Amino acid sequence: MAGDKAYSSRANRAHLRKRRIKAAIPEKKDQAANRRKKGSLGGRPLSHDADLYRDRNTVERAINKMKDWRGIATRYDKTPESYLAGLHLRAATIWISSLPAAN
């Protein structure tokens, strides 16, 4: 699971570890400094998959583009089917706008 630095707490990591989910969450600078200050009692440095964490940004930007539509951001739709249809429509418009222009 890729997460932001805000989710780097020990409790969040333990929750994911208990469920055997690999976390790609970088450590906050203050947490790393605290750990180093404790020396050998501070534990091992946390590892995270930098490539997976970088991909998180791509997904996050895609979700933000989807939420540019007011209906999706506010969830005005009455049924899950109409909300899903709005998501599909918005995804199609994003995809079409990313295609190169035909000459």
Buried (B, 14 or more C-beta within 10 A) or exposed (E): EBBEEEBBEEEBBEEBEEEEEEBBBBBEEEBBEEBEEEEEEBEEEBEBEEEBBEEBEEEEEEEEBBEEBEBBEEEEBEEEEEBEEBBEEBEEBBEEEEEEEEE
